[in-house]
């Protein structure tokens, strides 16, 4: 059985080796080949242009980075001068602004914080009782 299958395969292979393809539309095939060659050449030119543009942009970026480092490392740092100019005016404080002191603001904020804790029911938990002894470790 193996010899029979083997001989059938050999016959099929021999027929395939002897078969010659028939060329149909030789002109269309030639034209298609020529177009693909022309496209390959144009794409090589585009690739070459892209490589040149990439190399030039890399060189420009390197120069900009180098100039930035040069400026940063070699030039002394200049401190900005603060000058009082006549064009800047300060308005006098209003009586309301003069009457508000920092201690008043702090006291107001503390009162608001206590009121907020009382509303939330947290005041007793966070305020130390004067009747309890502090914890000892």
QUIVENSUL-V563921 format. One record per residue. N is the residue number from 1. RES is the residue in one small letter. PHI is phi in radians with two decimals (NA if undefined). OMEGA is omega in degrees with one decimal (NA if undefined). Layout:
n-><N:N>
res-><RES:RES>
phi-><PHI:PHI>
omega-><OMEGA:OMEGA>
//
This chain:
n-><1:2:3:4:5:6:7:8:9:10:11:12:13:14:15:16:17:18:19:20:21:22:23:24:25:26:27:28:29:30:31:32:33:34:35:36:37:38:39:40:41:42:43:44:45:46:47:48:49:50:51:52:53:54:55:56:57:58:59:60:61:62:63:64:65:66:67:68:69:70:71:72:73:74:75:76:77:78:79:80:81:82:83:84:85:86:87:88:89:90:91:92:93:94:95:96:97:98:99:100:101:102:103:104:105:106:107:108:109:110:111:112:113:114:115:116:117:118:119:120:121:122:123:124:125:126:127:128:129:130:131:132:133:134:135:136:137>
res-><x:x:x:x:x:x:x:x:x:x:x:x:x:x:x:x:x:x:x:x:x:x:x:x:x:x:x:x:x:x:x:x:x:x:x:x:x:x:x:x:x:x:x:x:x:x:x:x:x:x:x:x:x:x:x:x:x:x:x:x:x:x:x:x:x:x:x:x:x:x:x:x:x:x:x:x:x:x:x:x:x:x:x:x:x:x:x:x:x:x:x:x:x:x:x:x:x:x:x:x:x:x:x:x:x:x:x:x:x:x:x:x:x:x:x:x:x:x:x:x:x:x:x:x:x:x:x:x:x:x:x:x:x:x:x:x:x>
phi-><NA:-1.12:-1.17:-1.17:-1.12:-1.09:-1.18:-1.16:-1.11:-1.08:-1.13:-1.13:-1.12:-1.12:-1.12:-1.14:-1.20:-1.46:-1.28:-1.98:-1.23:-1.71:-1.54:-2.08:1.24:-1.10:-1.14:-1.13:-1.14:-1.08:-1.13:-1.10:-1.13:-1.15:-1.15:-1.18:-1.16:-1.11:-1.13:-1.11:-1.16:-1.19:-1.22:-1.15:-1.15:-1.13:-1.10:-1.11:-1.11:-1.14:-1.12:-1.13:-1.10:-1.13:-1.14:-1.14:-1.19:-1.14:-1.13:-1.10:-1.11:-1.10:-1.12:-1.12:-1.13:-1.09:-1.13:-1.11:-1.14:-1.07:-1.09:-1.21:-1.55:-1.81:-1.41:-1.20:-1.29:-1.72:-1.45:-1.20:-1.54:-1.80:-2.10:-1.46:-1.91:-1.27:-1.37:-1.58:-2.07:-1.90:-1.44:-1.17:-1.21:-1.30:-1.02:-1.17:-1.18:-1.20:-1.35:-1.46:-1.86:-1.11:-1.11:-1.11:-1.14:-1.11:-1.12:-1.08:-1.14:-1.13:-1.10:-1.14:-1.14:-1.12:-1.10:-1.13:-1.19:-1.12:-1.14:-1.46:1.35:-1.84:-1.10:-1.15:-1.31:-1.81:-1.72:-1.25:-1.42:-1.23:-1.58:-1.64:-1.36:-1.12:-1.16:-1.95:-1.92>
omega-><178.9:-179.2:-179.3:177.6:179.7:179.7:176.9:176.8:179.1:178.9:-179.9:178.2:179.2:177.5:178.1:179.6:-177.8:-177.1:177.8:-178.3:177.6:-179.1:178.4:179.6:-178.0:-179.8:179.3:178.3:178.8:-179.8:178.8:178.7:-179.4:178.5:179.7:176.7:179.5:178.5:179.3:179.1:-179.7:178.6:174.8:178.4:177.8:178.3:179.2:178.5:179.0:177.9:178.9:179.1:178.0:178.9:179.5:178.9:175.8:177.9:179.7:178.7:178.9:178.5:179.2:177.8:178.4:178.3:177.7:177.3:179.1:178.9:-177.0:-172.3:-173.3:-177.5:-180.0:179.9:-180.0:178.5:179.0:179.5:178.2:-179.3:174.0:-180.0:-178.3:-177.0:179.9:-179.7:173.5:-179.4:177.7:-179.1:178.8:179.0:179.6:179.7:-179.4:-175.2:-178.6:177.8:-179.7:-179.9:177.5:179.9:-179.9:180.0:178.9:-180.0:178.1:179.1:179.2:178.8:179.0:179.4:178.3:178.6:179.4:178.4:-178.8:-179.4:-177.1:-173.9:-177.8:-177.4:-174.2:-180.0:179.6:179.1:178.8:-177.1:-179.1:176.0:176.8:-178.5:177.8:-177.1:NA>
//
